[in-house]
Amino acid sequence: MVNLQCNQISTKELIKCVFGLKKTELKIFLLLLKEKKGISGNNIAKEIKLDRTTIQKSITLLLDKKIVLRRQINLNTGGYNFVYSINEKEKLQEMIKKIIEDWKIVAEKQLENIFEN
């Protein structure tokens, strides 16, 4: 939990805010964070109890933000299945630190402007 004088921010809210996630994207993120080997879109939909199409849209956004990784599993019967997993935790931590550092720089500049006038 992060404490600011005006608000307390839970870890979930911090992740949601830092990455600009919506509620479904956060649920997928938290589910994948617990998964060790990855999970299919269908299984994500079952776990979160949402339509697969909704899940797929959220996964696409998470892939675009490089939060989630996708790998293809070829099936013995032909065809393939995609399995999703969280990006390396160290990379995610670095991404979060960079976003927070960028925010800090902007906040400091705004404070300087307030007190210069």
N, C-alpha and C positions, 0 to 999 in steps of 0.2 A: 504494500500500500504506500502510495506517495502522498505526502501531506503538503498541501499548499494552504495558505491562510484562508483562502476563500472556498476551498473544496478539498475533499479527499478523493483520490483516484485509485481504484482497485487495479491490480495487475492486468486483469482482463480488459478493463476500460483503457488502460495505458496502451496495451497492444492494439486494441481496436482503433484508438486515436492515432497512434504513431503510423500504422499502416493504412489508415483510412478504410477500415473494414466495416461492413454491415453485419447485422446480427448473424445471418446464415454463414457468412464467410468466417466469422469468429468461431462459430460452432465447429466448422470443418477444421479450422486451424487447431483448435484444442483437441479434437478427436485425433487428428494426424500426429499431433505432438505425443500422444500416448502410444500410437502404433509403432511397432518395431520394424515390420517388414513391408508396410504399405497396405493399401486397401483399395478395392475397386470402387468405381462411382456408384454402382448398385448397392454395395454394402454400406457406403457412406450414407446413401439415401435411406436405407433401412435403419441404420443407427440413429440418424438425426430425425427420422420420421417425416421426411419431406419428399416431394416429387423429384424423380431423377433429373428432369429437365431443369428444375430450380437449382439442384446441386451442381449440375454441369455448368450453368452460367457462373455460379460462384467459384467453382474450380478454375474456370477460364480466367477470371479476374485474379485469383491467387497465383496462377501460373504466370500471368503477365507481370505481376509484381515480384516474381521470383521467390515467393514464399513457399510454394509447393513445387515438387518435381513430379514428372510423369515418366513412367517407363512402360514399354510394351512387353507383354508376355505372350509368346506364341503358343497356341494350343496344339496339342497332339492331333486333334481331330480337324485341324485347319482353322484358320482365322486367328484372331488375337484378342487380347483383353488389355486395357490400360489399368495400371496400378499407380496410385498416388501416394506420395510420402512427403513429409516436411523436409524443407531444405536443411542442410547441415546447421545444427544449432549454433555453431560458432559464427557462421555466415549471417544468420538471422540476428545474433547479438550485435555483430558489427554494423549491420544495416540499421538496427534500432539506435545504436550509439551515434551513428552519423546523422540520422534524422533529428535526434534530440540535440546534438551539437549544432546543427544548422538552425534549429529553432532557437537555441540559446543565443546565437549570434544575432539573429533578427530581433529577439527580445531586447538584447543589450543596446542595439542601435536605436530601437524605439525609445528606450529609457533615456538614452543620451539626448535624443531630440526633444523629449518632454522637458528635461531640465535645462536645455540650452535656451529655451524661449522665455 
